[in-house]
């Protein structure tokens, strides 16, 4: 039961095409981009390495040149130096004008003056045989014809005439590659000793020294570096390729899952929409109901407010002082009659205890109907003297209970019966007077009555005797009559 839906799902998405065409194109594009990137980096790296190698060769050439200049300057500083004459070092032909060109030491050793160019030439020959570095001191107008410039040097010398300070390039000499570098030689003061005779002036370009460094060792370093760059880039490209293959495989798989998910999502979305519609309808129904309820409640509230207002009006309109008290005798509300009677506004009365206001005492007075009401739980009444105001009230305390029957408040109605009381007293006085009068009269009457009774008794005796006489008379008459008959 539980497994079945899962199986269905599996079958469902296994039915999708195994390969996505769009994705394949995407992967190919990515591979092309990756290849371009790797090739770009390779070319750039190799170019940079080549440039670095070339500039390293140039630096070496410059160093060689600078060394030449220093030695030459040393020589110039001495106006040429004397060296022993040997088979290789003979007197310089072109110095024949200079006095003391050839001298002999006191011990008989032959010395000849060596000019900077001559020395440089000899040093260059040494460098050539020992390091393979070529050097050449030359000029566009050489004193010594062998010093003539080759075509590259001629071009460089012409460039110096146009203000160039250094010329360098890779060139071939005798089938070998060299880094060639050339800088001009300026005519200084020291040079004039010999060169003035050949028409040189201070400050002009006399010629130049060209230095050629063999490129072979540099190219060896370069090839070594390049090889490493190739290997690294090859590996990088391969890694990218593998990543792409795995990535696209996983993507194809997740694409299938995505399509499946999308379809089921669309389906459930439809269901959801229906549900939302349903809910919306139910909600709007509930909303209407709620609106109705709110309207009803508002109406009820208005009614309640009106009722409260009505109640308040009635409460205020009552001619007797009426107070609503809490179980602790404290005033919750007092009507206008109360405020008028006490001379205090309702605001001041609220919260005060009724006996403080009415009797000015600290506790309820004896016979307080509120106390009685609290004890009995029923309506209680009582006549209360309000001493401070000199008035008498008939007080009614009615309890108001909550739903559980607990005392909530007390309605305290005080009816002013002072006048009634006075009238009653008056009445009592009259009645007493009347009673006195009646008593007086009764006494009088009793006296008279006694007299009358005596009189009566007297009369009754007399009458009785009369009656006796009459009867005797009658008897006598009858006897007389009978006697006469
Ligand atoms: C002691 C004399 C002497 C002094 C100092 C001297 N030179 Fe020369 N220089 C010569 C002679 C001689 C040659 C030609 C023969 C040779 O190559 O030795 C020559 C050759 C040259 C050449 C080669 C081209 C050519 O004309 O054959 C240059 C460049 C040169 N001198 C520059 C200078 C400069 C720059 C100075 C100063 C810094 C200088 N020289 C100082 C004597 C001198």
Boltz pocket constraint, residues with backbone or C-beta under 6 A from the ligand:
constraints:
  - pocket:
      binder: B
      contacts: [[A, 72], [A, 75], [A, 76], [A, 79], [A, 80], [A, 92], [A, 94], [A, 95], [A, 114], [A, 115], [A, 116], [A, 117], [A, 118], [A, 137], [A, 138], [A, 139], [A, 141], [A, 142], [A, 143], [A, 144], [A, 145], [A, 147], [A, 185], [A, 186], [A, 187], [A, 188], [A, 190], [A, 191], [A, 192], [A, 193], [A, 194], [A, 195], [A, 206], [A, 207], [A, 208]]
      max_distance: 6.0
